[in-house]
């Protein structure tokens, strides 16, 4: 799995909604990719903070927008 492929399935990975073969591929990628590990950890922390300051369950639209913003910041070098 490439970094781009991981970014595309990040939301499903966090939610545990990936098919088993994709879950295993993503987990294997994370074992060797520090950038994707950082992206995953940052996204999880961002989602947790959003939950603390908002609704208990984020709307799918808000969650998708938030993940896109984290990914964009990550790609631009903001860490």
MDTraj code that builds the backbone (N, CA, C; nanometers):
import mdtraj as md
import numpy as np

residues = "UNK UNK UNK UNK UNK UNK UNK UNK UNK UNK UNK UNK UNK UNK UNK UNK UNK UNK UNK UNK UNK UNK UNK UNK UNK UNK UNK UNK UNK UNK UNK UNK UNK UNK UNK UNK UNK UNK UNK UNK UNK UNK UNK UNK UNK UNK UNK UNK UNK UNK UNK UNK UNK UNK UNK UNK UNK UNK UNK UNK UNK UNK UNK UNK UNK UNK UNK UNK UNK UNK UNK UNK UNK UNK UNK UNK UNK UNK UNK".split()
xyz = np.array([
    [0.0850, -0.1179, 0.0000],
    [0.0000, 0.0000, 0.0000],
    [0.0888, 0.1232, 0.0000],
    [0.0521, 0.2198, -0.0813],
    [0.1259, 0.3466, -0.0868],
    [0.0673, 0.4456, 0.0143],
    [0.1391, 0.5533, 0.0355],
    [0.0891, 0.6586, 0.1252],
    [-0.0408, 0.7177, 0.0723],
    [-0.0476, 0.7406, -0.0574],
    [-0.1702, 0.7960, -0.1161],
    [-0.2887, 0.7013, -0.0954],
    [-0.2663, 0.5730, -0.1155],
    [-0.3736, 0.4755, -0.0933],
    [-0.4173, 0.4766, 0.0526],
    [-0.3212, 0.4895, 0.1449],
    [-0.3565, 0.4943, 0.2861],
    [-0.4394, 0.6184, 0.3164],
    [-0.4004, 0.7320, 0.2614],
    [-0.4770, 0.8550, 0.2850],
    [-0.6205, 0.8406, 0.2354],
    [-0.6394, 0.7696, 0.1255],
    [-0.7734, 0.7515, 0.0705],
    [-0.8637, 0.6676, 0.1602],
    [-0.8068, 0.5769, 0.2368],
    [-0.8879, 0.4874, 0.3216],
    [-0.8759, 0.5215, 0.4697],
    [-0.8153, 0.6347, 0.4999],
    [-0.7894, 0.6726, 0.6392],
    [-0.9156, 0.6730, 0.7256],
    [-1.0210, 0.7339, 0.6780],
    [-1.1438, 0.7420, 0.7564],
    [-1.1994, 0.6028, 0.7867],
    [-1.2035, 0.5177, 0.6847],
    [-1.2545, 0.3819, 0.7045],
    [-1.1631, 0.3025, 0.7974],
    [-1.0325, 0.3282, 0.7886],
    [-0.9372, 0.2601, 0.8773],
    [-0.9647, 0.2982, 1.0228],
    [-0.9798, 0.4264, 1.0471],
    [-1.0062, 0.4745, 1.1831],
    [-1.1373, 0.4172, 1.2367],
    [-1.2374, 0.4096, 1.1502],
    [-1.3691, 0.3602, 1.1917],
    [-1.3768, 0.2079, 1.1980],
    [-1.2709, 0.1381, 1.1557],
    [-1.2728, -0.0079, 1.1549],
    [-1.3678, -0.0648, 1.0505],
    [-1.3858, 0.0068, 0.9398],
    [-1.4822, -0.0332, 0.8377],
    [-1.4180, -0.0902, 0.7119],
    [-1.2877, -0.1168, 0.7158],
    [-1.2199, -0.1716, 0.5985],
    [-1.2377, -0.3222, 0.5910],
    [-1.2450, -0.3770, 0.4694],
    [-1.2409, -0.5224, 0.4566],
    [-1.1088, -0.5743, 0.5140],
    [-1.1083, -0.6961, 0.5599],
    [-0.9921, -0.7520, 0.6298],
    [-0.8629, -0.7399, 0.5492],
    [-0.8682, -0.7667, 0.4184],
    [-0.7453, -0.7611, 0.3385],
    [-0.6889, -0.6192, 0.3299],
    [-0.7765, -0.5191, 0.3274],
    [-0.7303, -0.3803, 0.3269],
    [-0.6787, -0.3411, 0.4655],
    [-0.7434, -0.3900, 0.5694],
    [-0.7001, -0.3623, 0.7062],
    [-0.5577, -0.4140, 0.7273],
    [-0.5323, -0.5360, 0.6803],
    [-0.3994, -0.5957, 0.6950],
    [-0.2953, -0.5191, 0.6151],
    [-0.3305, -0.4780, 0.4933],
    [-0.2388, -0.4018, 0.4089],
    [-0.2072, -0.2658, 0.4721],
    [-0.3086, -0.2008, 0.5265],
    [-0.2880, -0.0712, 0.5920],
    [-0.2009, -0.0872, 0.7164],
    [-0.2266, -0.1899, 0.7946],
    [-0.1470, -0.2144, 0.9153],
    [-0.0008, -0.2419, 0.8796],
    [0.0217, -0.3180, 0.7728],
    [0.1587, -0.3461, 0.7287],
    [0.2270, -0.2172, 0.6835],
    [0.1544, -0.1329, 0.6121],
    [0.2103, -0.0053, 0.5672],
    [0.2471, 0.0815, 0.6877],
    [0.1609, 0.0855, 0.7853],
    [0.1862, 0.1689, 0.9038],
    [0.3083, 0.1240, 0.9831],
    [0.3418, -0.0021, 0.9746],
    [0.4592, -0.0520, 1.0477],
    [0.5888, 0.0085, 0.9949],
    [0.5886, 0.0510, 0.8683],
    [0.7125, 0.1010, 0.8084],
    [0.7082, 0.2474, 0.7675],
    [0.5924, 0.3115, 0.7748],
    [0.5804, 0.4489, 0.7253],
    [0.5544, 0.5464, 0.8408],
    [0.6570, 0.6188, 0.8771],
    [0.6430, 0.7155, 0.9862],
    [0.5498, 0.8300, 0.9509],
    [0.5482, 0.8705, 0.8231],
    [0.4593, 0.9795, 0.7817],
    [0.3129, 0.9403, 0.8004],
    [0.2762, 0.8201, 0.7592],
    [0.1369, 0.7773, 0.7736],
    [0.1018, 0.7507, 0.9198],
    [0.1984, 0.7069, 0.9982],
    [0.1747, 0.6922, 1.1418],
    [0.1415, 0.8282, 1.2024],
    [0.2179, 0.9297, 1.1639],
    [0.1932, 1.0654, 1.2150],
    [0.0578, 1.1167, 1.1687],
    [0.0240, 1.0922, 1.0425],
    [-0.1061, 1.1353, 0.9910],
    [-0.2191, 1.0672, 1.0668],
    [-0.2084, 0.9386, 1.0886],
    [-0.3106, 0.8643, 1.1622],
    [-0.3254, 0.9185, 1.3042],
    [-0.2149, 0.9365, 1.3733],
    [-0.2207, 0.9864, 1.5112],
    [-0.2769, 1.1278, 1.5182],
    [-0.2365, 1.2134, 1.4254],
    [-0.2866, 1.3503, 1.4223],
    [-0.4363, 1.3534, 1.3948],
    [-0.4799, 1.2715, 1.3007],
    [-0.6223, 1.2676, 1.2677],
    [-0.7035, 1.2170, 1.3853],
    [-0.6562, 1.1130, 1.4512],
    [-0.7281, 1.0608, 1.5690],
    [-0.7370, 1.1659, 1.6787],
    [-0.6284, 1.2370, 1.7034],
    [-0.6283, 1.3412, 1.8070],
    [-0.7221, 1.4555, 1.7692],
    [-0.7215, 1.4935, 1.6418],
    [-0.8092, 1.6003, 1.5947],
    [-0.9554, 1.5616, 1.6103],
    [-0.9891, 1.4392, 1.5739],
    [-1.1269, 1.3914, 1.5904],
    [-1.1671, 1.3882, 1.7374],
    [-1.0763, 1.3460, 1.8232],
    [-1.1060, 1.3417, 1.9671],
    [-1.1307, 1.4828, 2.0215],
    [-1.0489, 1.5785, 1.9791],
    [-1.0686, 1.7173, 2.0230],
    [-1.2008, 1.7727, 1.9722],
    [-1.2349, 1.7416, 1.8492],
    [-1.3618, 1.7899, 1.7930],
    [-1.4792, 1.7331, 1.8721],
    [-1.4691, 1.6078, 1.9117],
    [-1.5766, 1.5460, 1.9907],
    [-1.5889, 1.6112, 2.1281],
    [-1.4750, 1.6482, 2.1860],
    [-1.4773, 1.7109, 2.3185],
    [-1.5477, 1.8458, 2.3154],
    [-1.5399, 1.9131, 2.2026],
    [-1.5940, 2.0485, 2.1934],
    [-1.7192, 2.0582, 2.1081],
    [-1.7791, 1.9448, 2.0795],
    [-1.8980, 1.9475, 1.9958],
    [-1.9890, 1.8324, 2.0300],
    [-2.0547, 1.7843, 1.9289],
    [-2.1472, 1.6738, 1.9470],
    [-2.0709, 1.5456, 1.9814],
    [-2.1385, 1.4562, 2.0486],
    [-2.0785, 1.3279, 2.0822],
    [-2.0464, 1.2488, 1.9559],
    [-2.1283, 1.2641, 1.8545],
    [-2.1076, 1.1933, 1.7276],
    [-2.0984, 1.2986, 1.6179],
    [-1.9857, 1.3019, 1.5491],
    [-1.9670, 1.3990, 1.4421],
    [-2.0479, 1.3583, 1.3198],
    [-2.1038, 1.4561, 1.2523],
    [-2.1773, 1.4249, 1.1294],
    [-2.0779, 1.3732, 1.0258],
    [-2.1231, 1.2887, 0.9353],
    [-2.0329, 1.2376, 0.8318],
    [-1.9711, 1.3503, 0.7477],
    [-2.0476, 1.4545, 0.7217],
    [-1.9967, 1.5660, 0.6424],
    [-1.8867, 1.6406, 0.7175],
    [-1.9106, 1.6681, 0.8461],
    [-1.8108, 1.7383, 0.9257],
    [-1.6850, 1.6541, 0.9389],
    [-1.7023, 1.5262, 0.9655],
    [-1.5890, 1.4352, 0.9815],
    [-1.5063, 1.4293, 0.8529],
    [-1.5715, 1.4171, 0.7379],
    [-1.5002, 1.4108, 0.6102],
    [-1.4247, 1.5413, 0.5846],
    [-1.4886, 1.6539, 0.6126],
    [-1.4238, 1.7841, 0.5934],
    [-1.3031, 1.7978, 0.6863],
    [-1.3170, 1.7548, 0.8085],
    [-1.2087, 1.7630, 0.9050],
    [-1.0903, 1.6772, 0.8611],
    [-1.1179, 1.5572, 0.8154],
    [-1.0102, 1.4691, 0.7689],
    [-0.9416, 1.5296, 0.6466],
    [-1.0176, 1.5871, 0.5551],
    [-0.9573, 1.6518, 0.4374],
    [-0.8656, 1.7660, 0.4796],
    [-0.9075, 1.8432, 0.5788],
    [-0.8247, 1.9558, 0.6242],
    [-0.6969, 1.9066, 0.6904],
    [-0.7056, 1.8022, 0.7696],
    [-0.5857, 1.7458, 0.8331],
    [-0.4913, 1.6933, 0.7249],
    [-0.5456, 1.6238, 0.6269],
    [-0.4624, 1.5704, 0.5189],
    [-0.3964, 1.6827, 0.4389],
    [-0.4711, 1.7864, 0.4095],
    [-0.4154, 1.8992, 0.3338],
    [-0.3034, 1.9667, 0.4122],
    [-0.3244, 1.9865, 0.5405],
    [-0.2204, 2.0464, 0.6245],
    [-0.0979, 1.9562, 0.6301],
    [-0.1211, 1.8272, 0.6396],
    [-0.0112, 1.7318, 0.6462],
    [0.0696, 1.7356, 0.5159],
    [0.0001, 1.7368, 0.4011],
    [0.0695, 1.7397, 0.2721],
    [0.1475, 1.8695, 0.2528],
    [0.0990, 1.9785, 0.3107],
    [0.1678, 2.1068, 0.2942],
    [0.2834, 2.1229, 0.3929],
    [0.3024, 2.0252, 0.4794],
    [0.4150, 2.0281, 0.5712],
    [0.3831, 2.0779, 0.7098],
    [0.2587, 2.1099, 0.7369],
    [0.2194, 2.1551, 0.8712],
    [0.2004, 2.0323, 0.9578],
    [0.2813, 2.0186, 1.0614],
    [0.2719, 1.8997, 1.1470],
    [0.2691, 1.9380, 1.2914],
])
top = md.Topology()
chain = top.add_chain()
for i, resn in enumerate(residues, 1):
    res = top.add_residue(resn, chain, resSeq=i)
    for name in ("N", "CA", "C"):
        top.add_atom(name, md.element.get_by_symbol(name[0]), res)
traj = md.Trajectory(xyz[None], top)
